[in-house]
Amino acid sequence: MLKRSAAPALSMAAALGLMAAMAPAKADPVSDFYRGKNIQLIVGYGPGGGYDVYARLMARFFGKHVPGAPNVVVQNMPGAGSLRAANYIYVTAPRDGTVIGTFARNMPLLGVLHDNPNVQFDPRKFTWLGSPSSAENDAYLLFANKDAAIKSAADLLKKGGPPLVLGGTAEGATGNDVTILLKDALDLNLKMIAGYPDSGALFLAADRKEIDGRFVGLSAVSSSKPDWLKPDSQMHVLMQFARKTRHKDFPDAPTAREMAPNPRALALVELAEIPYSLSRPFVAPPALPADRAAALQKAFLDANADPEYLTEANKIGVDVSPVGAKEAAEMIEKLAAAPPDLLEYIK
């Protein structure tokens, strides 16, 4: 009797199992949207610089972590220190999740200041993905030619002699703004020549001795100009910015905080250093569909944890200390809440 009563139940279970196996998988609208599509990754600088290196590395791994595994295609869009790219992503790019981008780390500060009439974005309204580097292992360094008249950080404080001539791209670009800020706040003997098209042109100008040096990220030098870091290099490091303490590889170069002559100068330096925790900002346009925004934000962190990505990053010498979307948004809010008098000076 037990055998006879169990048989129909087993047959029913088998039938239900077969029906479940034959049923179509539950639809995934995000995966369905991205399958077979391209994601365009806009880079606010020309090929060869630090932002471009990070973007091309990310492009190789990002798509496989997005549902539907879209291809990622890099498009360089240089102009106005990456302001052109930031405006494009905010104003013009499709708001469907098929465009992401990266631009200068100080673009959020320009957006908060509301001072440049060419800025068309509110940094708080971007769909933030994060940054692959929080500058935890990075530094923004003043490289100078050893043949220049200024040989050390102490020489930068001396007046009357020839200035250290640095190069930059456009108004709003990091190298330009850091030079101006430190020249004013620390009273350094610096001169800026702006107008170079991109980072590659600045490296070339320094090698040709058209300029004495430049402010540039350690990660950018490691990936784009590693010969500057060799012991026999003609370039050396005079000081460090965006560091609370000296980088272990440059123990003799003081930080900007150490060189601040008074509390106000120190406060200005600390305010200007906030964007460096978003060393390589990655965003998507505002007002994306919520499910696609969440998928892109997750894919960004997953790509930064991908073992193959980490191996490749180590090979080319770029820092990986990622910041996620939530942390990035909190940093932008903190920047916007800075004391008005300090923001007025930054303007």
Secondary structure, DSSP 8 states (H G I E B T S, - for coil): -HHHHHHHHHHHHHHHHHHHHHS-----HHHHHHTT-EEEEEESS-TTSHHHHHHHHHHHHHGGGSTT--EEEEEE---GGGHHHHHIIIIIS-SSSSEEEE--TTHHHHHHHT--TT----GGGSEEEEBSB-SSS--EEEEEETTSS--SHHHHT--SS--EEEE--STT-HHHHHHHHHHHHS---EEEE----SHHHHHHHHHTTSSSEEEEEHHHHHHH-GGGGSTT-SEEEEEEES-SS--TT-TTS-BHHHH--SHHHHHHHHHHHGGGGGSS-EEE-SS--HHHHHHHHHHHHHHHT-HHHHHHHHHHT---B-B-HHHHHHHHHHHHTS-HHHHHHH-
